[in-house]
Amino acid sequence: MELAQALYDQAADLQKEGVGTGIDTLRANVELQNEKQRLIEAEKRSRSFLYGLSKLLTSIRARRSSWADSLSFFETPQPEVEASI
């Protein structure tokens, strides 16, 4: 969106100076509005995803879950120094 804003500002400045055309400024404005809409959609999807994730985690936390496998720690054997050299 920052790039689209910069391009729109540049097109508007060029039009004010008499070097640019109105169609260029209009195109840059359309691109800026498209980028703003994409940002709004991405933020909406992000909020929706986070809401769904929080609901899922809440329902999982409410249920008592058990692991199918037991979690255990095992010791890693120490390598021999002479063999590695």
PDB file with SEQRES, HELIX, SHEET and CRYST1 records, atoms N, CA, C and O in Angstrom:
SEQRES   1 A   85  MET GLU LEU ALA GLN ALA LEU TYR ASP GLN ALA ALA ASP          
SEQRES   2 A   85  LEU GLN LYS GLU GLY VAL GLY THR GLY ILE ASP THR LEU          
SEQRES   3 A   85  ARG ALA ASN VAL GLU LEU GLN ASN GLU LYS GLN ARG LEU          
SEQRES   4 A   85  ILE GLU ALA GLU LYS ARG SER ARG SER PHE LEU TYR GLY          
SEQRES   5 A   85  LEU SER LYS LEU LEU THR SER ILE ARG ALA ARG ARG SER          
SEQRES   6 A   85  SER TRP ALA ASP SER LEU SER PHE PHE GLU THR PRO GLN          
SEQRES   7 A   85  PRO GLU VAL GLU ALA SER ILE                                  
HELIX    1 AA1 GLU A    2  GLU A   17  1                                  16    
HELIX    2 AA2 GLY A   22  ALA A   62  1                                  41    
HELIX    3 AA3 VAL A   81  SER A   84  1                                   4    
CRYST1    1.000    1.000    1.000  90.00  90.00  90.00 P 1           1          
ATOM      1  N   MET A   1       0.817  -1.174   0.000  1.00  0.00           N  
ATOM      2  CA  MET A   1       0.000   0.000   0.000  1.00  0.00           C  
ATOM      3  C   MET A   1       0.876   1.258   0.000  1.00  0.00           C  
ATOM      4  O   MET A   1       0.505   2.276  -0.586  1.00  0.00           O  
ATOM      5  N   GLU A   2       2.032   1.185   0.656  1.00  0.00           N  
ATOM      6  CA  GLU A   2       2.931   2.337   0.685  1.00  0.00           C  
ATOM      7  C   GLU A   2       3.415   2.694  -0.719  1.00  0.00           C  
ATOM      8  O   GLU A   2       3.519   3.870  -1.070  1.00  0.00           O  
ATOM      9  N   LEU A   3       3.710   1.666  -1.518  1.00  0.00           N  
ATOM     10  CA  LEU A   3       4.154   1.910  -2.895  1.00  0.00           C  
ATOM     11  C   LEU A   3       3.044   2.567  -3.705  1.00  0.00           C  
ATOM     12  O   LEU A   3       3.293   3.513  -4.452  1.00  0.00           O  
ATOM     13  N   ALA A   4       1.819   2.066  -3.557  1.00  0.00           N  
ATOM     14  CA  ALA A   4       0.687   2.648  -4.290  1.00  0.00           C  
ATOM     15  C   ALA A   4       0.455   4.091  -3.866  1.00  0.00           C  
ATOM     16  O   ALA A   4       0.131   4.941  -4.695  1.00  0.00           O  
ATOM     17  N   GLN A   5       0.621   4.367  -2.572  1.00  0.00           N  
ATOM     18  CA  GLN A   5       0.460   5.745  -2.080  1.00  0.00           C  
ATOM     19  C   GLN A   5       1.541   6.658  -2.664  1.00  0.00           C  
ATOM     20  O   GLN A   5       1.263   7.787  -3.068  1.00  0.00           O  
ATOM     21  N   ALA A   6       2.769   6.156  -2.701  1.00  0.00           N  
ATOM     22  CA  ALA A   6       3.861   6.953  -3.256  1.00  0.00           C  
ATOM     23  C   ALA A   6       3.651   7.218  -4.745  1.00  0.00           C  
ATOM     24  O   ALA A   6       3.910   8.322  -5.225  1.00  0.00           O  
ATOM     25  N   LEU A   7       3.182   6.207  -5.472  1.00  0.00           N  
ATOM     26  CA  LEU A   7       2.926   6.399  -6.902  1.00  0.00           C  
ATOM     27  C   LEU A   7       1.783   7.381  -7.143  1.00  0.00           C  
ATOM     28  O   LEU A   7       1.836   8.184  -8.074  1.00  0.00           O  
ATOM     29  N   TYR A   8       0.767   7.318  -6.314  1.00  0.00           N  
ATOM     30  CA  TYR A   8      -0.336   8.266  -6.447  1.00  0.00           C  
ATOM     31  C   TYR A   8       0.140   9.689  -6.146  1.00  0.00           C  
ATOM     32  O   TYR A   8      -0.202  10.628  -6.865  1.00  0.00           O  
ATOM     33  N   ASP A   9       0.928   9.842  -5.085  1.00  0.00           N  
ATOM     34  CA  ASP A   9       1.452  11.167  -4.745  1.00  0.00           C  
ATOM     35  C   ASP A   9       2.307  11.728  -5.873  1.00  0.00           C  
ATOM     36  O   ASP A   9       2.229  12.912  -6.199  1.00  0.00           O  
ATOM     37  N   GLN A  10       3.122  10.865  -6.462  1.00  0.00           N  
ATOM     38  CA  GLN A  10       3.970  11.305  -7.567  1.00  0.00           C  
ATOM     39  C   GLN A  10       3.125  11.707  -8.774  1.00  0.00           C  
ATOM     40  O   GLN A  10       3.394  12.728  -9.405  1.00  0.00           O  
ATOM     41  N   ALA A  11       2.112  10.915  -9.096  1.00  0.00           N  
ATOM     42  CA  ALA A  11       1.249  11.240 -10.237  1.00  0.00           C  
ATOM     43  C   ALA A  11       0.494  12.538  -9.991  1.00  0.00           C  
ATOM     44  O   ALA A  11       0.335  13.345 -10.906  1.00  0.00           O  
ATOM     45  N   ALA A  12       0.027  12.746  -8.762  1.00  0.00           N  
ATOM     46  CA  ALA A  12      -0.695  13.979  -8.435  1.00  0.00           C  
ATOM     47  C   ALA A  12       0.234  15.183  -8.527  1.00  0.00           C  
ATOM     48  O   ALA A  12      -0.161  16.235  -9.028  1.00  0.00           O  
ATOM     49  N   ASP A  13       1.469  15.034  -8.044  1.00  0.00           N  
ATOM     50  CA  ASP A  13       2.438  16.127  -8.140  1.00  0.00           C  
ATOM     51  C   ASP A  13       2.763  16.452  -9.593  1.00  0.00           C  
ATOM     52  O   ASP A  13       2.851  17.622  -9.966  1.00  0.00           O  
ATOM     53  N   LEU A  14       2.941  15.413 -10.417  1.00  0.00           N  
ATOM     54  CA  LEU A  14       3.234  15.646 -11.835  1.00  0.00           C  
ATOM     55  C   LEU A  14       2.070  16.342 -12.533  1.00  0.00           C  
ATOM     56  O   LEU A  14       2.281  17.184 -13.406  1.00  0.00           O  
ATOM     57  N   GLN A  15       0.847  15.994 -12.151  1.00  0.00           N  
ATOM     58  CA  GLN A  15      -0.315  16.644 -12.756  1.00  0.00           C  
ATOM     59  C   GLN A  15      -0.394  18.109 -12.318  1.00  0.00           C  
ATOM     60  O   GLN A  15      -0.744  18.974 -13.121  1.00  0.00           O  
ATOM     61  N   LYS A  16      -0.074  18.393 -11.064  1.00  0.00           N  
ATOM     62  CA  LYS A  16      -0.099  19.778 -10.585  1.00  0.00           C  
ATOM     63  C   LYS A  16       0.928  20.637 -11.304  1.00  0.00           C  
ATOM     64  O   LYS A  16       0.694  21.815 -11.575  1.00  0.00           O  
ATOM     65  N   GLU A  17       2.070  20.030 -11.609  1.00  0.00           N  
ATOM     66  CA  GLU A  17       3.131  20.760 -12.307  1.00  0.00           C  
ATOM     67  C   GLU A  17       2.853  20.893 -13.799  1.00  0.00           C  
ATOM     68  O   GLU A  17       3.536  21.646 -14.493  1.00  0.00           O  
ATOM     69  N   GLY A  18       1.863  20.172 -14.292  1.00  0.00           N  
ATOM     70  CA  GLY A  18       1.525  20.267 -15.700  1.00  0.00           C  
ATOM     71  C   GLY A  18       2.253  19.275 -16.573  1.00  0.00           C  
ATOM     72  O   GLY A  18       2.137  19.324 -17.797  1.00  0.00           O  
ATOM     73  N   VAL A  19       3.006  18.373 -15.963  1.00  0.00           N  
ATOM     74  CA  VAL A  19       3.761  17.384 -16.735  1.00  0.00           C  
ATOM     75  C   VAL A  19       2.965  16.090 -16.882  1.00  0.00           C  
ATOM     76  O   VAL A  19       3.037  15.432 -17.919  1.00  0.00           O  
ATOM     77  N   GLY A  20       2.210  15.726 -15.855  1.00  0.00           N  
ATOM     78  CA  GLY A  20       1.449  14.479 -15.874  1.00  0.00           C  
ATOM     79  C   GLY A  20       0.043  14.689 -16.399  1.00  0.00           C  
ATOM     80  O   GLY A  20      -0.422  15.817 -16.562  1.00  0.00           O  
ATOM     81  N   THR A  21      -0.616  13.584 -16.656  1.00  0.00           N  
ATOM     82  CA  THR A  21      -1.981  13.649 -17.162  1.00  0.00           C  
ATOM     83  C   THR A  21      -2.961  13.203 -16.084  1.00  0.00           C  
ATOM     84  O   THR A  21      -2.583  12.554 -15.109  1.00  0.00           O  
ATOM     85  N   GLY A  22      -4.205  13.558 -16.275  1.00  0.00           N  
ATOM     86  CA  GLY A  22      -5.244  13.183 -15.328  1.00  0.00           C  
ATOM     87  C   GLY A  22      -5.491  11.690 -15.297  1.00  0.00           C  
ATOM     88  O   GLY A  22      -5.827  11.130 -14.253  1.00  0.00           O  
ATOM     89  N   ILE A  23      -5.325  11.036 -16.452  1.00  0.00           N  
ATOM     90  CA  ILE A  23      -5.560   9.594 -16.519  1.00  0.00           C  
ATOM     91  C   ILE A  23      -4.520   8.838 -15.695  1.00  0.00           C  
ATOM     92  O   ILE A  23      -4.834   7.821 -15.076  1.00  0.00           O  
ATOM     93  N   ASP A  24      -3.273   9.340 -15.689  1.00  0.00           N  
ATOM     94  CA  ASP A  24      -2.232   8.703 -14.869  1.00  0.00           C  
ATOM     95  C   ASP A  24      -2.562   8.832 -13.385  1.00  0.00           C  
ATOM     96  O   ASP A  24      -2.385   7.889 -12.613  1.00  0.00           O  
ATOM     97  N   THR A  25      -3.041  10.000 -13.002  1.00  0.00           N  
ATOM     98  CA  THR A  25      -3.417  10.215 -11.605  1.00  0.00           C  
ATOM     99  C   THR A  25      -4.609   9.334 -11.248  1.00  0.00           C  
ATOM    100  O   THR A  25      -4.655   8.767 -10.156  1.00  0.00           O  
ATOM    101  N   LEU A  26      -5.561   9.216 -12.150  1.00  0.00           N  
ATOM    102  CA  LEU A  26      -6.726   8.374 -11.910  1.00  0.00           C  
ATOM    103  C   LEU A  26      -6.327   6.907 -11.771  1.00  0.00           C  
ATOM    104  O   LEU A  26      -6.818   6.214 -10.880  1.00  0.00           O  
ATOM    105  N   ARG A  27      -5.446   6.434 -12.637  1.00  0.00           N  
ATOM    106  CA  ARG A  27      -4.981   5.049 -12.555  1.00  0.00           C  
ATOM    107  C   ARG A  27      -4.249   4.792 -11.243  1.00  0.00           C  
ATOM    108  O   ARG A  27      -4.445   3.756 -10.608  1.00  0.00           O  
ATOM    109  N   ALA A  28      -3.412   5.731 -10.844  1.00  0.00           N  
ATOM    110  CA  ALA A  28      -2.683   5.580  -9.582  1.00  0.00           C  
ATOM    111  C   ALA A  28      -3.654   5.575  -8.407  1.00  0.00           C  
ATOM    112  O   ALA A  28      -3.455   4.844  -7.436  1.00  0.00           O  
ATOM    113  N   ASN A  29      -4.707   6.390  -8.493  1.00  0.00           N  
ATOM    114  CA  ASN A  29      -5.710   6.417  -7.432  1.00  0.00           C  
ATOM    115  C   ASN A  29      -6.469   5.097  -7.362  1.00  0.00           C  
ATOM    116  O   ASN A  29      -6.749   4.603  -6.270  1.00  0.00           O  
ATOM    117  N   VAL A  30      -6.801   4.525  -8.504  1.00  0.00           N  
ATOM    118  CA  VAL A  30      -7.492   3.233  -8.539  1.00  0.00           C  
ATOM    119  C   VAL A  30      -6.611   2.154  -7.920  1.00  0.00           C  
ATOM    120  O   VAL A  30      -7.097   1.333  -7.143  1.00  0.00           O  
ATOM    121  N   GLU A  31      -5.342   2.145  -8.250  1.00  0.00           N  
ATOM    122  CA  GLU A  31      -4.428   1.160  -7.663  1.00  0.00           C  
ATOM    123  C   GLU A  31      -4.317   1.347  -6.152  1.00  0.00           C  
ATOM    124  O   GLU A  31      -4.270   0.369  -5.407  1.00  0.00           O  
ATOM    125  N   LEU A  32      -4.276   2.588  -5.703  1.00  0.00           N  
ATOM    126  CA  LEU A  32      -4.222   2.860  -4.270  1.00  0.00           C  
ATOM    127  C   LEU A  32      -5.469   2.326  -3.577  1.00  0.00           C  
ATOM    128  O   LEU A  32      -5.368   1.706  -2.518  1.00  0.00           O  
ATOM    129  N   GLN A  33      -6.627   2.554  -4.153  1.00  0.00           N  
ATOM    130  CA  GLN A  33      -7.865   2.067  -3.558  1.00  0.00           C  
ATOM    131  C   GLN A  33      -7.920   0.540  -3.563  1.00  0.00           C  
ATOM    132  O   GLN A  33      -8.426  -0.065  -2.618  1.00  0.00           O  
ATOM    133  N   ASN A  34      -7.401  -0.085  -4.622  1.00  0.00           N  
ATOM    134  CA  ASN A  34      -7.339  -1.551  -4.668  1.00  0.00           C  
ATOM    135  C   ASN A  34      -6.459  -2.097  -3.549  1.00  0.00           C  
ATOM    136  O   ASN A  34      -6.817  -3.076  -2.894  1.00  0.00           O  
ATOM    137  N   GLU A  35      -5.316  -1.469  -3.332  1.00  0.00           N  
ATOM    138  CA  GLU A  35      -4.410  -1.910  -2.274  1.00  0.00           C  
ATOM    139  C   GLU A  35      -5.029  -1.716  -0.893  1.00  0.00           C  
ATOM    140  O   GLU A  35      -4.839  -2.549  -0.006  1.00  0.00           O  
ATOM    141  N   LYS A  36      -5.764  -0.632  -0.707  1.00  0.00           N  
ATOM    142  CA  LYS A  36      -6.443  -0.416   0.572  1.00  0.00           C  
ATOM    143  C   LYS A  36      -7.484  -1.503   0.808  1.00  0.00           C  
ATOM    144  O   LYS A  36      -7.629  -2.002   1.924  1.00  0.00           O  
ATOM    145  N   GLN A  37      -8.203  -1.868  -0.245  1.00  0.00           N  
ATOM    146  CA  GLN A  37      -9.209  -2.921  -0.120  1.00  0.00           C  
ATOM    147  C   GLN A  37      -8.558  -4.262   0.185  1.00  0.00           C  
ATOM    148  O   GLN A  37      -9.079  -5.028   0.995  1.00  0.00           O  
ATOM    149  N   ARG A  38      -7.429  -4.557  -0.448  1.00  0.00           N  
ATOM    150  CA  ARG A  38      -6.718  -5.808  -0.163  1.00  0.00           C  
ATOM    151  C   ARG A  38      -6.246  -5.850   1.285  1.00  0.00           C  
ATOM    152  O   ARG A  38      -6.292  -6.900   1.926  1.00  0.00           O  
ATOM    153  N   LEU A  39      -5.795  -4.715   1.798  1.00  0.00           N  
ATOM    154  CA  LEU A  39      -5.361  -4.652   3.190  1.00  0.00           C  
ATOM    155  C   LEU A  39      -6.530  -4.904   4.131  1.00  0.00           C  
ATOM    156  O   LEU A  39      -6.389  -5.635   5.111  1.00  0.00           O  
ATOM    157  N   ILE A  40      -7.668  -4.312   3.846  1.00  0.00           N  
ATOM    158  CA  ILE A  40      -8.857  -4.524   4.683  1.00  0.00           C  
ATOM    159  C   ILE A  40      -9.258  -5.995   4.671  1.00  0.00           C  
ATOM    160  O   ILE A  40      -9.579  -6.558   5.718  1.00  0.00           O  
ATOM    161  N   GLU A  41      -9.242  -6.619   3.499  1.00  0.00           N  
ATOM    162  CA  GLU A  41      -9.595  -8.040   3.385  1.00  0.00           C  
ATOM    163  C   GLU A  41      -8.612  -8.917   4.159  1.00  0.00           C  
ATOM    164  O   GLU A  41      -9.021  -9.867   4.827  1.00  0.00           O  
ATOM    165  N   ALA A  42      -7.325  -8.603   4.073  1.00  0.00           N  
ATOM    166  CA  ALA A  42      -6.317  -9.395   4.787  1.00  0.00           C  
ATOM    167  C   ALA A  42      -6.490  -9.255   6.296  1.00  0.00           C  
ATOM    168  O   ALA A  42      -6.361 -10.235   7.030  1.00  0.00           O  
ATOM    169  N   GLU A  43      -6.779  -8.052   6.757  1.00  0.00           N  
ATOM    170  CA  GLU A  43      -7.004  -7.853   8.190  1.00  0.00           C  
ATOM    171  C   GLU A  43      -8.249  -8.597   8.644  1.00  0.00           C  
ATOM    172  O   GLU A  43      -8.268  -9.166   9.735  1.00  0.00           O  
ATOM    173  N   LYS A  44      -9.281  -8.598   7.823  1.00  0.00           N  
ATOM    174  CA  LYS A  44     -10.522  -9.303   8.156  1.00  0.00           C  
ATOM    175  C   LYS A  44     -10.274 -10.804   8.247  1.00  0.00           C  
ATOM    176  O   LYS A  44     -10.740 -11.457   9.181  1.00  0.00           O  
ATOM    177  N   ARG A  45      -9.542 -11.354   7.281  1.00  0.00           N  
ATOM    178  CA  ARG A  45      -9.223 -12.780   7.308  1.00  0.00           C  
ATOM    179  C   ARG A  45      -8.376 -13.138   8.525  1.00  0.00           C  
ATOM    180  O   ARG A  45      -8.574 -14.181   9.148  1.00  0.00           O  
ATOM    181  N   SER A  46      -7.436 -12.266   8.851  1.00  0.00           N  
ATOM    182  CA  SER A  46      -6.574 -12.509  10.006  1.00  0.00           C  
ATOM    183  C   SER A  46      -7.384 -12.539  11.297  1.00  0.00           C  
ATOM    184  O   SER A  46      -7.202 -13.432  12.125  1.00  0.00           O  
ATOM    185  N   ARG A  47      -8.274 -11.570  11.471  1.00  0.00           N  
ATOM    186  CA  ARG A  47      -9.117 -11.548  12.667  1.00  0.00           C  
ATOM    187  C   ARG A  47     -10.030 -12.766  12.716  1.00  0.00           C  
ATOM    188  O   ARG A  47     -10.234 -13.345  13.783  1.00  0.00           O  
ATOM    189  N   SER A  48     -10.575 -13.155  11.583  1.00  0.00           N  
ATOM    190  CA  SER A  48     -11.455 -14.317  11.527  1.00  0.00           C  
ATOM    191  C   SER A  48     -10.690 -15.591  11.885  1.00  0.00           C  
ATOM    192  O   SER A  48     -11.193 -16.435  12.627  1.00  0.00           O  
ATOM    193  N   PHE A  49      -9.481 -15.724  11.357  1.00  0.00           N  
ATOM    194  CA  PHE A  49      -8.654 -16.887  11.663  1.00  0.00           C  
ATOM    195  C   PHE A  49      -8.314 -16.938  13.147  1.00  0.00           C  
ATOM    196  O   PHE A  49      -8.413 -17.996  13.769  1.00  0.00           O  
ATOM    197  N   LEU A  50      -7.916 -15.806  13.717  1.00  0.00           N  
ATOM    198  CA  LEU A  50      -7.564 -15.783  15.130  1.00  0.00           C  
ATOM    199  C   LEU A  50      -8.767 -16.087  16.016  1.00  0.00           C  
ATOM    200  O   LEU A  50      -8.631 -16.741  17.050  1.00  0.00           O  
ATOM    201  N   TYR A  51      -9.940 -15.612  15.612  1.00  0.00           N  
ATOM    202  CA  TYR A  51     -11.149 -15.908  16.362  1.00  0.00           C  
ATOM    203  C   TYR A  51     -11.445 -17.406  16.328  1.00  0.00           C  
ATOM    204  O   TYR A  51     -11.739 -18.008  17.361  1.00  0.00           O  
ATOM    205  N   GLY A  52     -11.367 -17.999  15.150  1.00  0.00           N  
ATOM    206  CA  GLY A  52     -11.600 -19.438  15.019  1.00  0.00           C  
ATOM    207  C   GLY A  52     -10.583 -20.253  15.802  1.00  0.00           C  
ATOM    208  O   GLY A  52     -10.930 -21.257  16.424  1.00  0.00           O  
ATOM    209  N   LEU A  53      -9.335 -19.823  15.771  1.00  0.00           N  
ATOM    210  CA  LEU A  53      -8.286 -20.515  16.513  1.00  0.00           C  
ATOM    211  C   LEU A  53      -8.535 -20.434  18.009  1.00  0.00           C  
ATOM    212  O   LEU A  53      -8.348 -21.420  18.722  1.00  0.00           O  
ATOM    213  N   SER A  54      -8.956 -19.269  18.494  1.00  0.00           N  
ATOM    214  CA  SER A  54      -9.219 -19.140  19.926  1.00  0.00           C  
ATOM    215  C   SER A  54     -10.405 -20.006  20.342  1.00  0.00           C  
ATOM    216  O   SER A  54     -10.393 -20.599  21.420  1.00  0.00           O  
ATOM    217  N   LYS A  55     -11.440 -20.082  19.483  1.00  0.00           N  
ATOM    218  CA  LYS A  55     -12.579 -20.953  19.788  1.00  0.00           C  
ATOM    219  C   LYS A  55     -12.146 -22.418  19.819  1.00  0.00           C  
ATOM    220  O   LYS A  55     -12.583 -23.177  20.685  1.00  0.00           O  
ATOM    221  N   LEU A  56     -11.298 -22.813  18.890  1.00  0.00           N  
ATOM    222  CA  LEU A  56     -10.815 -24.186  18.838  1.00  0.00           C  
ATOM    223  C   LEU A  56      -9.994 -24.516  20.076  1.00  0.00           C  
ATOM    224  O   LEU A  56     -10.181 -25.568  20.687  1.00  0.00           O  
ATOM    225  N   LEU A  57      -9.090 -23.623  20.445  1.00  0.00           N  
ATOM    226  CA  LEU A  57      -8.255 -23.867  21.615  1.00  0.00           C  
ATOM    227  C   LEU A  57      -9.081 -23.892  22.890  1.00  0.00           C  
ATOM    228  O   LEU A  57      -8.789 -24.660  23.807  1.00  0.00           O  
ATOM    229  N   THR A  58     -10.099 -23.067  22.952  1.00  0.00           N  
ATOM    230  CA  THR A  58     -10.966 -23.065  24.128  1.00  0.00           C  
ATOM    231  C   THR A  58     -11.723 -24.384  24.237  1.00  0.00           C  
ATOM    232  O   THR A  58     -11.852 -24.932  25.331  1.00  0.00           O  
ATOM    233  N   SER A  59     -12.223 -24.896  23.122  1.00  0.00           N  
ATOM    234  CA  SER A  59     -12.957 -26.168  23.159  1.00  0.00           C  
ATOM    235  C   SER A  59     -12.023 -27.330  23.473  1.00  0.00           C  
ATOM    236  O   SER A  59     -12.418 -28.268  24.165  1.00  0.00           O  
ATOM    237  N   ILE A  60     -10.798 -27.281  22.977  1.00  0.00           N  
ATOM    238  CA  ILE A  60      -9.829 -28.339  23.290  1.00  0.00           C  
ATOM    239  C   ILE A  60      -9.467 -28.293  24.768  1.00  0.00           C  
ATOM    240  O   ILE A  60      -9.350 -29.332  25.417  1.00  0.00           O  
ATOM    241  N   ARG A  61      -9.293 -27.100  25.291  1.00  0.00           N  
ATOM    242  CA  ARG A  61      -8.929 -26.945  26.695  1.00  0.00           C  
ATOM    243  C   ARG A  61     -10.069 -27.401  27.600  1.00  0.00           C  
ATOM    244  O   ARG A  61      -9.828 -27.919  28.691  1.00  0.00           O  
ATOM    245  N   ALA A  62     -11.306 -27.211  27.154  1.00  0.00           N  
ATOM    246  CA  ALA A  62     -12.466 -27.609  27.957  1.00  0.00           C  
ATOM    247  C   ALA A  62     -12.568 -29.134  28.053  1.00  0.00           C  
ATOM    248  O   ALA A  62     -12.993 -29.663  29.080  1.00  0.00           O  
ATOM    249  N   ARG A  63     -12.186 -29.826  27.006  1.00  0.00           N  
ATOM    250  CA  ARG A  63     -12.212 -31.289  27.039  1.00  0.00           C  
ATOM    251  C   ARG A  63     -10.967 -31.800  27.727  1.00  0.00           C  
ATOM    252  O   ARG A  63      -9.901 -31.191  27.639  1.00  0.00           O  
ATOM    253  N   ARG A  64     -11.105 -32.906  28.404  1.00  0.00           N  
ATOM    254  CA  ARG A  64      -9.931 -33.560  28.984  1.00  0.00           C  
ATOM    255  C   ARG A  64      -9.305 -34.402  27.890  1.00  0.00           C  
ATOM    256  O   ARG A  64      -9.923 -35.339  27.383  1.00  0.00           O  
ATOM    257  N   SER A  65      -8.098 -34.072  27.535  1.00  0.00           N  
ATOM    258  CA  SER A  65      -7.446 -34.848  26.492  1.00  0.00           C  
ATOM    259  C   SER A  65      -6.330 -35.682  27.103  1.00  0.00           C  
ATOM    260  O   SER A  65      -5.724 -35.302  28.105  1.00  0.00           O  
ATOM    261  N   SER A  66      -6.081 -36.786  26.501  1.00  0.00           N  
ATOM    262  CA  SER A  66      -4.990 -37.642  26.954  1.00  0.00           C  
ATOM    263  C   SER A  66      -4.124 -37.980  25.747  1.00  0.00           C  
ATOM    264  O   SER A  66      -4.610 -38.071  24.620  1.00  0.00           O  
ATOM    265  N   TRP A  67      -2.872 -38.159  26.000  1.00  0.00           N  
ATOM    266  CA  TRP A  67      -1.938 -38.473  24.937  1.00  0.00           C  
ATOM    267  C   TRP A  67      -1.969 -39.964  24.656  1.00  0.00           C  
ATOM    268  O   TRP A  67      -2.074 -40.772  25.579  1.00  0.00           O  
ATOM    269  N   ALA A  68      -1.880 -40.322  23.420  1.00  0.00           N  
ATOM    270  CA  ALA A  68      -1.866 -41.733  23.046  1.00  0.00           C  
ATOM    271  C   ALA A  68      -0.544 -42.371  23.442  1.00  0.00           C  
ATOM    272  O   ALA A  68      -0.518 -43.524  23.875  1.00  0.00           O  
ATOM    273  N   ASP A  69       0.528 -41.651  23.303  1.00  0.00           N  
ATOM    274  CA  ASP A  69       1.850 -42.153  23.674  1.00  0.00           C  
ATOM    275  C   ASP A  69       2.279 -41.465  24.960  1.00  0.00           C  
ATOM    276  O   ASP A  69       1.904 -40.323  25.228  1.00  0.00           O  
ATOM    277  N   SER A  70       3.062 -42.172  25.741  1.00  0.00           N  
ATOM    278  CA  SER A  70       3.577 -41.545  26.953  1.00  0.00           C  
ATOM    279  C   SER A  70       4.807 -40.715  26.597  1.00  0.00           C  
ATOM    280  O   SER A  70       5.609 -41.095  25.745  1.00  0.00           O  
ATOM    281  N   LEU A  71       4.929 -39.606  27.251  1.00  0.00           N  
ATOM    282  CA  LEU A  71       6.076 -38.740  27.040  1.00  0.00           C  
ATOM    283  C   LEU A  71       7.154 -39.134  28.039  1.00  0.00           C  
ATOM    284  O   LEU A  71       6.917 -39.110  29.246  1.00  0.00           O  
ATOM    285  N   SER A  72       8.304 -39.486  27.563  1.00  0.00           N  
ATOM    286  CA  SER A  72       9.384 -39.871  28.467  1.00  0.00           C  
ATOM    287  C   SER A  72      10.695 -39.311  27.927  1.00  0.00           C  
ATOM    288  O   SER A  72      10.850 -39.073  26.729  1.00  0.00           O  
ATOM    289  N   PHE A  73      11.614 -39.114  28.832  1.00  0.00           N  
ATOM    290  CA  PHE A  73      12.928 -38.593  28.483  1.00  0.00           C  
ATOM    291  C   PHE A  73      13.895 -39.756  28.390  1.00  0.00           C  
ATOM    292  O   PHE A  73      13.862 -40.667  29.217  1.00  0.00           O  
ATOM    293  N   PHE A  74      14.741 -39.726  27.401  1.00  0.00           N  
ATOM    294  CA  PHE A  74      15.749 -40.765  27.289  1.00  0.00           C  
ATOM    295  C   PHE A  74      17.112 -40.090  27.205  1.00  0.00           C  
ATOM    296  O   PHE A  74      17.247 -38.985  26.679  1.00  0.00           O  
ATOM    297  N   GLU A  75      18.110 -40.774  27.731  1.00  0.00           N  
ATOM    298  CA  GLU A  75      19.457 -40.208  27.741  1.00  0.00           C  
ATOM    299  C   GLU A  75      20.158 -40.481  26.424  1.00  0.00           C  
ATOM    300  O   GLU A  75      20.065 -41.573  25.864  1.00  0.00           O  
ATOM    301  N   THR A  76      20.849 -39.485  25.950  1.00  0.00           N  
ATOM    302  CA  THR A  76      21.646 -39.629  24.740  1.00  0.00           C  
ATOM    303  C   THR A  76      23.038 -40.101  25.150  1.00  0.00           C  
ATOM    304  O   THR A  76      23.659 -39.496  26.023  1.00  0.00           O  
ATOM    305  N   PRO A  77      23.530 -41.159  24.540  1.00  0.00           N  
ATOM    306  CA  PRO A  77      24.867 -41.642  24.922  1.00  0.00           C  
ATOM    307  C   PRO A  77      25.940 -40.637  24.503  1.00  0.00           C  
ATOM    308  O   PRO A  77      25.832 -39.991  23.461  1.00  0.00           O  
ATOM    309  N   GLN A  78      26.963 -40.520  25.324  1.00  0.00           N  
ATOM    310  CA  GLN A  78      28.077 -39.624  25.020  1.00  0.00           C  
ATOM    311  C   GLN A  78      28.986 -40.277  23.980  1.00  0.00           C  
ATOM    312  O   GLN A  78      29.327 -41.453  24.103  1.00  0.00           O  
ATOM    313  N   PRO A  79      29.382 -39.511  22.950  1.00  0.00           N  
ATOM    314  CA  PRO A  79      30.264 -40.091  21.937  1.00  0.00           C  
ATOM    315  C   PRO A  79      31.691 -40.255  22.487  1.00  0.00           C  
ATOM    316  O   PRO A  79      32.124 -39.529  23.381  1.00  0.00           O  
ATOM    317  N   GLU A  80      32.387 -41.219  21.927  1.00  0.00           N  
ATOM    318  CA  GLU A  80      33.768 -41.431  22.331  1.00  0.00           C  
ATOM    319  C   GLU A  80      34.650 -40.395  21.632  1.00  0.00           C  
ATOM    320  O   GLU A  80      34.521 -40.160  20.431  1.00  0.00           O  
ATOM    321  N   VAL A  81      35.543 -39.785  22.403  1.00  0.00           N  
ATOM    322  CA  VAL A  81      36.401 -38.736  21.878  1.00  0.00           C  
ATOM    323  C   VAL A  81      37.396 -39.281  20.880  1.00  0.00           C  
ATOM    324  O   VAL A  81      37.606 -38.683  19.824  1.00  0.00           O  
ATOM    325  N   GLU A  82      38.014 -40.412  21.196  1.00  0.00           N  
ATOM    326  CA  GLU A  82      39.050 -40.976  20.308  1.00  0.00           C  
ATOM    327  C   GLU A  82      38.451 -41.398  18.964  1.00  0.00           C  
ATOM    328  O   GLU A  82      39.092 -41.241  17.925  1.00  0.00           O  
ATOM    329  N   ALA A  83      37.244 -41.923  18.980  1.00  0.00           N  
ATOM    330  CA  ALA A  83      36.617 -42.388  17.750  1.00  0.00           C  
ATOM    331  C   ALA A  83      36.254 -41.200  16.854  1.00  0.00           C  
ATOM    332  O   ALA A  83      36.336 -41.311  15.631  1.00  0.00           O  
ATOM    333  N   SER A  84      35.860 -40.083  17.433  1.00  0.00           N  
ATOM    334  CA  SER A  84      35.480 -38.936  16.619  1.00  0.00           C  
ATOM    335  C   SER A  84      36.684 -38.187  16.057  1.00  0.00           C  
ATOM    336  O   SER A  84      36.569 -37.494  15.046  1.00  0.00           O  
ATOM    337  N   ILE A  85      37.859 -38.327  16.721  1.00  0.00           N  
ATOM    338  CA  ILE A  85      39.059 -37.660  16.212  1.00  0.00           C  
ATOM    339  C   ILE A  85      39.597 -38.456  15.057  1.00  0.00           C  
ATOM    340  O   ILE A  85      40.610 -38.081  14.467  1.00  0.00           O  
TER     341      ILE A  85                                                      
END                                                                             
